[in-house]
Amino acid sequence: HQLGASTLFMGVIAVDGEKMGYRDCTRAYIDLKQAILRLDLNDPHFEIRTPLVEMTKADTLRLSQQLGILEFLLEHTISCYE
């Protein structure tokens, strides 16, 4: 918010929450975090968007290939899994 942003995009995938126990990857968790941040920031319009949340990892790779950015992502992405 200090930067003037009112939207945060996150690449979380809910299947991580379900299968791996990462509750912070579920939309329900993100909704709670969003509500807290709206209070903390005093901004009722602040939102956390999770466009990949209902996809699988394979789906995200297919999408990035369709968008022509797969090679870029594979070369430049830093993952918490590495």
C-alpha positions as CSV (number, residue, x, y, z in Angstrom):
1,H,0.0,0.0,0.0
2,Q,3.0,2.2,0.6
3,L,3.6,1.8,-3.2
4,G,0.0,2.9,-3.9
5,A,-1.0,-0.6,-5.0
6,S,-4.5,-1.8,-4.3
7,T,-4.2,-5.3,-5.8
8,L,-1.7,-8.1,-5.1
9,F,-1.4,-11.0,-7.5
10,M,-0.3,-14.4,-6.2
11,G,0.5,-17.5,-8.1
12,V,-0.8,-19.9,-5.5
13,I,-2.3,-23.2,-6.5
14,A,-5.0,-24.8,-4.2
15,V,-3.9,-28.3,-5.0
16,D,-0.8,-27.5,-3.0
17,G,-3.0,-26.7,0.0
18,E,-5.1,-29.8,-0.4
19,K,-2.3,-32.4,-1.1
20,M,0.7,-30.8,0.5
21,G,-0.8,-29.2,3.6
22,Y,-0.1,-25.7,2.5
23,R,-3.2,-24.0,3.8
24,D,-1.9,-20.6,2.7
25,C,-2.4,-21.8,-0.9
26,T,-6.1,-22.1,-0.6
27,R,-8.6,-19.4,-1.7
28,A,-10.3,-19.6,1.7
29,Y,-7.0,-18.7,3.4
30,I,-6.4,-15.9,0.9
31,D,-9.9,-14.5,1.5
32,L,-9.2,-14.3,5.2
33,K,-5.8,-12.6,4.6
34,Q,-7.5,-10.2,2.2
35,A,-10.0,-9.3,4.9
36,I,-7.3,-8.6,7.4
37,L,-5.3,-6.5,5.0
38,R,-8.3,-4.5,4.1
39,L,-8.6,-3.6,7.8
40,D,-4.9,-3.0,8.3
41,L,-4.6,-0.9,5.2
42,N,-8.0,0.9,5.8
43,D,-8.8,0.1,2.2
44,P,-12.1,-1.8,1.7
45,H,-11.2,-2.3,-2.0
46,F,-7.8,-3.9,-1.5
47,E,-7.8,-7.3,-3.1
48,I,-5.6,-10.4,-3.5
49,R,-6.1,-12.0,-6.9
50,T,-5.2,-15.6,-7.5
51,P,-5.7,-16.4,-11.1
52,L,-4.1,-19.8,-11.0
53,V,-5.7,-21.0,-7.8
54,E,-8.0,-23.6,-9.4
55,M,-5.4,-24.9,-11.8
56,T,-3.0,-27.8,-11.5
57,K,0.8,-27.2,-12.0
58,A,0.4,-29.0,-15.4
59,D,-2.4,-26.6,-16.3
60,T,-0.2,-23.6,-15.5
61,L,2.6,-25.0,-17.7
62,R,0.2,-25.5,-20.6
63,L,-1.1,-22.0,-20.2
64,S,2.3,-20.5,-20.2
65,Q,3.2,-22.5,-23.3
66,Q,0.0,-21.2,-25.0
67,L,1.0,-17.7,-24.0
68,G,4.5,-18.2,-25.4
69,I,6.3,-17.6,-22.1
70,L,7.1,-21.1,-20.9
71,E,10.8,-20.8,-21.8
72,F,11.1,-17.5,-20.0
73,L,9.4,-18.8,-16.9
74,L,11.6,-21.9,-16.8
75,E,14.7,-19.8,-17.1
76,H,13.8,-17.0,-14.7
77,T,11.4,-18.3,-12.1
78,I,12.6,-18.8,-8.6
79,S,10.6,-21.4,-6.7
80,C,10.3,-22.2,-3.1
81,Y,10.6,-25.9,-4.1
82,E,14.3,-25.5,-5.2
